[in-house]
Amino acid sequence: MSSPGRSLLVSRGVRIAKSHALVFQSQLLLLRVANQSYRRTRATEDLKRVEYVRSKLHNTEAALRRTGQDEFSLENGDFWLQMYADLIDCATASLARMRAAMFSLEAADRFETATDVQMLEELIAQWTTRMRLIRQNIADGGHTRV
């Protein structure tokens, strides 16, 4: 049984992770909007905004990964499964929109979008792997440590 202090720390960690995930989803949407704006205007300001949002997205994903340190504790497993599922749903929807728009873009924009698509595909693969490992850990009763 966990101590009350441990429960408070776990609860705080879960809230922090949830916040990082929501920020990630928001930044993913901001990246899409920034890319659309740049494609319309070709303005240097818009390109800088795309690069800025992309770097923030990367930083937030890294922060989310760091908060996942106790994702293998049995008491947090269901939370992390849902968190990764929500992130995968959001990223998959963005991927579909990006892929559909890619064919109507000029070569430079297709390359830029392809880079974002590749990043999201990589993240989805990582999150899917994490979900599989968490499920395995839950099935093993918490005895599998990764």
N, C-alpha and C positions, 0 to 999 in steps of 0.2 A: 504494500500500500504506500502511496506517496504522501509526503508530508504537506501540510498546508502551504508552507513556503515554496515548495516545489510546484504545487498546483498553480500558485500565483505566477511563478516564473514561466511555466508552460503557457498559461493563459495570455500573459503579456507577449510571449514569443509568437503565439498564434495570431494575436491582433496585429503585431508588427508585420508578420508575413502576409496577412490579408491586406494590409495597407500597401505593401510593396506590390502585391499582385494587382490591386486596383490601379495603382499609379502606372504599372506596366501596361495594362489594358488601355488606359487613357493616353499614354504616350504612343502606343501603337496607332491609335486613331489619329492623334496629332501628326504623326509621321505621314499617314495617308493623305491628310488634308494638305500638309506642307508640300508633299510631292505633287499633288494636283495643282496647287498654286504655282509651283515652279514650272510645271509643264505648260501652263497657260501663259505665264509672263516671261519666262526665261531670265528673270531679274536676278542679279547677284545677291540681293537681299534675301530672296526666296531660297536660293541655293544654300546660303549660309544657314537659314532657318532649318532646312532639311538636314544639313550636317549636324547642327546643334541638337535637334530632336533625336537624330539617330544615336548620337553619343550619349544623350540622357537615357535613351532606351537601353543601351548597352549597360550603363551604370546601374540602372534599376534592376535589370535582369541579374547582374552580379550580386546586388544587395539581396534580392530574393533568394538566390542560391545560398548566400551566407546564412540567411535566417532558417534555411532548411536543415540545419544541423541536427535537429531532433525529430526529423520526419519519420525516423524508423522506430520511435517509441510507439508502443501499441496504443497509447491514449491519444496520439495525434495522427495515426495512420489514416483514418477516415477523412479528417480535415484536409490532409495533404492530397489525398486522392481527388477530393472535390476541387481543391485549389488548382491542381494540375489539369484536371478535366476542363475547368472554366477557362484557363489560359489557352489550352489546346483549341477549344471552341472559338475563342476570340481570334487567335492567330490563323486558324483554318479559314474563317470567314474573310479575314483580310487577304489571305493568300488567294482565295478564289477571285476576289475583286481585282487584285493586282495582276493576276494571270490573264483575266479577261481584258484588262485595259492594255496589257503589254503589246499586243499585236497592232494596235493603232498608233503606237509611239514611234518616234524617230530613233535611230540606232543608239545615240548616246543615252536617251531616256530609257530605252529597253535594257541597256547594260545596267544602269542605275537601279531600275526596278528588279532586274534579275538578281542583283546583289542583295537587295532587301528580301526577295523571295527565298534565296538560298539561306540567309540568316534565319528567317522564320522556320524554314524546313528543318534546319539544324536544331533550333530550340524545341520544335515539336518532337523531334526524335529523342532529344535529351529528356524531355518531360515524360514521354511515353515510356522510356527506359526506367525513369524514376518510379513511375506508377507500377510497372511490373515488379520492380524490386520491393516496393512497399507492400504490394499484394503478397509477394512471396514471404516477406518478413511476417506479415500478419498470419498467413497460413502456417508458418513455422512456430507461431506462438511467441515471436519476438526474439528468437534465438539466432536468426541470420543477421549478421552485422556487415555492412558494406563500407 
